[in-house]
Amino acid sequence: MSLRTIDFILSHPLSSKNKIKAFQRFFSWQLRSRLIGKPVTYDFVNESRLLVYPGMTGATGNVYAGLHEFHDMGFVLHALREGDVFVDVGANIGSYTVLAGAAVGANCIAIEPVPCTFLHLLENMELNRLQNSVECLNIGIGKDRGTLQFSADEDTMNHVVADAEVCDRTIDINVERLDDVLKGLVPTVIKIDVEGWESNVISGARDVFSKQEPLAVLMEFGLGERYGFNDQQLYEEVLDFGFKRVSYNPFERTLVHSETNGLTDGNILFMKDVDYFQQRVQSAPKFKSLGVSI
């Protein structure tokens, strides 16, 4: 067990409340994944489940700690309602989509470009019986329709191959604009995790970002330089659409508007109507993960 993993389990807001159960899940995963070498189904939130394969570095955070990205995943659970639309750009195996679709009951569009990862996404949708409420798309998202080359063997870090970048395995993927995919549909929450390609995703999503309806966006920052993008410029562009940067505490169910313009790496939560979402998170039902209610 690495020191990084120990620190993650001990400091995580959920697993730190039930350390024994968290370490039991850790050792169970290590034993079963090494000896059996087959995927393992784990309880996720409420009645939802996740199918996790050996080597899935991102998904194992959910195994160890219940909700890998606690604040962001907690927001998705509390902000959405049954029948809302959740869009997951860069869905990977579908952790966020399972939360939105299975735990909450939202309608989802899950977009994952890499075919082998897309198959795991479909498995998790089938495991949670979400075939009728989740539309899974095996495409990339960008500023124009076309074809792009993606890495194919980097798990959660798969990405559009940058100019002059050398990857062991690549694959050509069809790319669409998010505006064209949504066709006027107005989501409640959009999650964008595309390993530095976020600027091009936004360039192809100006219609949905310009709408006045309440919308929350979870977006990753910190990797845009790979493609020559300026993350600070992207950050300011999102604010220019009328969004505000906020932070969320799932235990207290509070949204705090951040006045700072300083950019931080990792996920940032934006929304157009803080009061609207504050009312939503306050009135949301409780959810249980790793034996802890949030």
N, C-alpha and C positions, 0 to 999 in steps of 0.2 A: 504494500500500500504506500503510495507516494505521500509526501508531506502536503503537497498541494491538495490531494483528495481529502486527507484528514482535515485540513483547514476548511475546505469547502463544506464538509459535513458538519463540523463543529460550529461554524459561523453562519450557516444558512438559517434564515428566519424560521423555516419549518422544521428541518431535521434537528436543529439545536434544541427544540422543545421535546423531542423524543429521540435522543441520541442512540439508545439501545436498539430501537426498531430500525433506525437509519443504518446502523452498522450491521445489523442482521441482514438487511436488504443488500448491503454492499457485499458481504461475504457470501451470501446466497448467490448473487449474480456472478461473482468471481468463480465460485465453484462450479456452478451449472454451465457457465459459458465456456470454461476451460475443459471440463470433463465431457460434457455433452456436445458442445460445439454447434448447438442448434438454437434457433430463436426461442425466447422465453416471453410468456405473457405476464404482465404485471398490472396490478390494480393501479389506477391513475387518480382520478377525481370522481367522487361519488361512485356511480356504477360503471364509469368508463374504464377502458383498459388500453394498454399499449403493448404492441409486439416489438420486442427489441432483439436485434441480432448482435452477436459478438463483433466488436470493432466499431460499433456505433457510438462514437465518443460523445456526441451531443445528447443523444437519447438517454444515456446512462445517468446523466445529471437528474433526470426525472425519476429514475430508479432509486438513486441514493437519497434524494431530498424531497421527493414528492412533486415539487414544481421547480424545475431547473432555474428558470428566470422568474423569481418569485413575484416581484413587483409588477412586471409586465403581464405575466400570466394571470395574476390576481386581478389586474384591471380588466382583462378580456372577460374573465368570469363574471365580474360585477357590473360591467358596463353594458353587456349584451343582454338581449331578451329573446325569448322564443319568437321566431319569425323574422328577426333582424337579419341583415346580410353582413357577413364577415368575409373579407378577402385576404387570403394568405399568399403573398408573393414571395416565393422561395420557401415553400412549405416543408421541404425535406420529407421526413417520414410522417408528418402531420400532427405533431404534438399540439400545436396551437389550434389546428382545425378540430381535433378530437375534443379539446376543451370547449370550443365554441359550439360545435355540432352535437356532441354527445352529452356533455355536462349541462349546457345551457339550452340547447334546442334551436340554435340559430341556423339559418341557411348559409351555406359556405361555398366559396369558390377557392379551391386550393390549386396553386400553380407551382409545378415542379418540373424543371427542364430535363434533368438527367434521367434516362430511362430506368436504370437499375434502382435508383432511389424512388422514382415514381411508382415502381411495382410495390415497394414497401409502403408507400403512401396508400395505395389501393388496398393492401392487406389490412392496414389499420382502419380504413373506412369500412371494410367488410366485417372486421372483428367487432366494430361498434354499431353495425347495421345502419350505416349512414349513406348507403348508396343512393337513396331517394332525396336526401337533403343536402348532399355535397356534390358539386360539379368539380371533377378533377381534370386538370388540363396539363398535358405533357408538352409544354412550350416554354420559351423564354419570354421575358417582357423587356421592351426597350423603347426608344423614341421613334423607331420606324419599323415597318414590317420587313422581314427578310430572313436571313440565316446567319447565325453566329456560331463560333466554335467555343465549346465549353470543355473544361477539365472533367474527367469522368471517374477519378479514383481518389478523391480527397474528402469523402464523406460530407460533413456539414460545411466544408470549405470549398466545395466545387463552385466554379465561377466562370464567367466569360474570360477566355484566354486573351490576355493583353498583347499588344504589339511587341514582338521580339521575345515574348515569354515562351519558354520551353516546358512542356508538360509530358509526362510519360504516356498518358492516355487522354485522348480528346475525342469529341463527338460533335458533329454538326447538328444544330437544333433550330427549328423554326421559331421565329420571334414575332410577337404581335405587340401592338400598343395597348396599354391598359384601358384607355378610353374605348377602343374598339371591342375589347373583351366585355366590358361592362354594358356597352350599348345604352347608355343613359341610366342604368341602374345606380341607385344611390346607396352605398354601403353605410353602415354605422361605424365600423372599425376596419381599418386596413393595416396589415402588418407587412413591412417590406424589409426583407433580409436577403440581399443579393451580393454580398461580399464586395462592395465598392461600386457597384453598377447603379446605385440609387439615383444618381443625377439623370441618367438616361431613362430610368423608369418614370421619374417625375416629368421629364420632357414629353413623354407619351401619355401623360395622365392629367393634362391641364384642364380638361373639361370637368372631371370629377373633383379636382382640387379647387376649382373656381366656384363650385356650387355653394349656395348659402346654407344648405341643410347642415345640422349638427354632424360633425365627422371627427373621429379621432384617428390618428395615424401613429403607429409605432414604427420607427425607422432606425436602422443601424447606421452609425457614422464611424469613420476612422480608417477606411480602406480605399477611399476615392482616389488617392494619389496614384494607385496602381494604374489607373486609366488616364492620368493627367487631370483629374477633377480636383477642384478646390472645395473641401468639405465645408469651410466657413461660408463660402458663396452659396452652397446648397442650403445650408442652415438658414441663411438670410432669405433665400428664395421661398422656402417654406413659410417663414413668417410673413412674407409679402402677400401670400395667399389669404392672410387673415387668421392664421393659426397662432396659438399661444403655447409656449413650452410649459409643461407641468410635470410634477412628480406625484407618484401615488403610493400611499401606505395602505395595503390591503387589510391589515389588522384594525386600523383606526378608520378606514374607509374615507380618507381625506385626500383631496386634490389640492396641491399647492402650486400656484402660478409662479414660475421662476422669472425674475426680472433680468437675470444675467444674460449677457450675449456671448459668454465664453463657451466654446464648443468642447464637449467631452466625447471621448471614444465610447462606443457601445450604443445601446438602444436609447433613443430619446422619444418621449411621448409628447405629441402635439394634439391640440384640439381647438375647434373654433368657438365652442360655447361651453365654458368651464362650468357654469351654473347648471346647465342641462345635464352634464355628466355627473356632477356632484349629487344631484337628486337621484340619478340612476344608481350610482354605487351605494348610496345610503339605503336605498329601498330594495336592493338585491337580496335574494335568499342566501343562506349560508351554504358553503361547499366544504367538503371534507377531503383532505389529502394527508396521507401518512398519519391518520388518526387525529389530525388537528383541524378544527373548524376555522374557516376564514369568512 
